[in-house]
Every structure is written in C-alpha cells, then in structure tokens.
Amino acid sequence: MSATKIVVLTIAFCFAATISSCFAPSCIALAVPQQNQRSTGTTRKIGVVKAINGTSITLAPDSGPEVNVTVQDTTRVVRIAPGEKDLKNAVPIGLQDVQVGDRILVGGTASDDNQSFAASSVVVMKRSDLEARHEQDLQAWQKRGVDGLAKSVDATAGSVTITVRGKDVVVHTSGGTVIRRYAPGSVKFDDAKSSTLQEIHVGDQVRARGERSSDGNDLTAEEIVSGAFPLFAGTINSIDASLSTLSIHDLSSRKNVTVKITQDSQLHSLPPEMAQMIATRLKRSAAGAVPGAPQQPTDSGSSTGTQGSGMGPRRNGTGGSGHAPDLQQVLNHTPTVSLADLHKGDAVVILSTDAKDGPGTAIKLFSGVEPILQSAPNAAQAMMLAPWNVGGPAGDLGGP
C-alpha cells in the first residue's frame, strides 16, 4: 500500500442551502441592519423552529441552549428564499405559516437571562424551500462538478490540477471563485473556512463546480472546496470504550494510529462472501480503473462521475447505462455495527478527518476486510476510491 496520503475522491459537502447550514450570519447580515442593532440594542438569534405554541416559538439556536421567542402583534414576519442576502424580495407571512423545522432569523430583545426573546422581526426560510434548493444544488454538483486529488497548484496562474480517475483536469479560478477549506476534524460545510489556492496541497481532496471545456481537460470554477481526509487500513490494537477511541496498526505508515468514534461515524461490517467478491474484483483491476467507478464522459454535458459528497450518490446506485453498480452503494448497504462489535485483531479500513491535535474522527469504518487487504497492495485505497456521501442531507452525517 502506498505510503502517500490517501483521501476519498468525493468529500462531504454540506451546502449552505441545507437545513443545517442555511441562514448563516454571513449570508443574511442585511436582514437585521447592523446600524439598527447598535442604536436600538437589537440582537439576533438564528436556528430551527422546534415547537410553536400560540404566539410563542421554541427556537433551537445554532449554538447555545433553546430560547423562547415571543411574537408580538407588531412583530414583522417575512419569508425569503434560500440564497437571498437581503430582504428586498421578502414576502410578509403570518405566524400560522411558520412550521416546525423551518429556519428563522429573529431580531429583537433578549431577557437578562437570555432564555427568552421578544421578537421585533422574524425572517423565515421554509424547510420545504431549503430541501428544494438543496436538490437543485445536488443536481448542479452532479452535472457540473469534478472531484479528485490535487496534483499541482499554480497560485500565480490561479489554477490547480487534479487527477480525476486517471485523467488530469486543470481547474481555473477567477476573482469570483468561492474557495473554501474544511476545518481539521470536520466534514461539515458549516465549519469550512474561506480559503485560497495556496492552502491546497498536493494530495489534498479537491472538488470543483463550474463550466467544463468541450474536451473535459479544463474547468472554469465557480466554487472549490478542499480538504485532507486520510485513510488507514490495518488491524485493531486496542479499543477504549470510555473514550470511544480505537487504535490500529496502519499498514501503510507502519505506525499506530488512534481514531475517535462519534455518533456520526458510520461503522459497517462486510459479510465474508461480499468481502471476497470485492477482493477478487480489486485484484483483477489492480492495474486498471477502479471497479464500479463511472467512466469519463464522452461529451461536455455528461456527468463526470461526481456522485458523492453532500450532493449524494445517484439515486439508482449505478454509474449509468452499461456501467457496473457503484461500489459505494454496495458498501453503504452492508450491515452496520457499533464500537462494541469490534475486537482486537479485527482488520479494518477507516476514512478519517485530518486532525492536527489529537485523534482524527472516523467518518466511515469497515470491518471484515481481511480478503481485501490481502488481495492487492493498494486494495484498501481502491476500495475507498468510489465516491462517498459522508455528510449529505437526509441524515448521513451533517448535512450538504
């Protein structure tokens, strides 16, 4: 197995259009003008409607404890569409139109204990609108996105070359390109920070969306997200249930690595027959294309095989007409297990966050992989090269 850093070819993109990340303060700062806040003492609360009782809304903020919001007769309640950055297109609605699950921005005055809030304005993004917007983003990333590993970065030219299933694609940026990078230890878009090309390193995971050239060799990017998501393969040395961590002996680095298991970590066990089948496929294709991976498009309008990330895999679990079933779909339907089901000596493959201090967090873990690790030198890498949906909407990990 190569000792170079290994990452999966599609990372979890938690779009700002999802329920968890829409209504970020940076997106709607104009909804409650800053000058008004300074002059009137108005503050803001952003979060999800948890309950409604008469004129009282229980708000679950994005951070901090729940808050009881009182909607007064003079409170202005308006609805805006996802993506709006001001209120010029806002539509007045009644409190009866607000539902559990909607995201709201409340402007008003907090009580001394911050447990209640008298609202002067309520800006609403309907959950149904968020879901529709997310589906549009999902389709846009599938149809106009590419993902791969960074091969080289030319900050002067404003481009990064990525390897997309054996083919080099040059991603070009402009002044309008949005560039973000995932925070250490996180696969959530909420935690992604504004970044630059200089922060992208060779071997990093890179995903870009934009206009593809007719020959597929270039892409003019509207958005780029990058990150480092290492993969470890080896045997479990020990398990600490009290800390929810496990230590494995990584076959690539020949070092012991500690990984933390959280409630968001996806743990699976491969049945012996399936593990042997995958091992056979990987061994046969060790020198060729990744089994189950979509082929390069034959025209500029075709999908480039970007099925994963928060955009999600294709619904039918296939790579298109005449293509083999997506290996990701096969693996995602394997039996789930818990930390208690794992034992010392078990062979595992783990996709992890890249933590700078302390252990990384397991995104996906597969046990029962002995035949796969024995089948070919880079079998674990090939197994994990299928696109992943590790943070999509619909409750995958943190939603796209």
Protein Blocks (a to p, Z undefined) as FASTA:
>chain_A
ZZbdcddfbdcdddfkbmklgoifklmmmmpcfklmmmnopacdddddfbdehjaccddd
fbdcdddddddfklccddddehiabfklgccddfklpcghiacdddddddfkopaccdfb
dcdddfklmmmmmmmmmmmmmmmgccdddfbdcfknopacddeehiacdddddfklccdd
ddehiabfklpccddfklpcghiacdddddddfkopaccdfbdcdddddddddddfbdcf
knopacdddfklopacdddddfkbccddddfklmmmmmmmmmmmmmmccehiacddfbfk
bcehiagljnopafklpabehiacdfklmmmmpccddfklpcehiacdddddddfbdcdd
dfbdcehilmmmmmpmklmmmmmmpccdfkbgehlmnoZZ
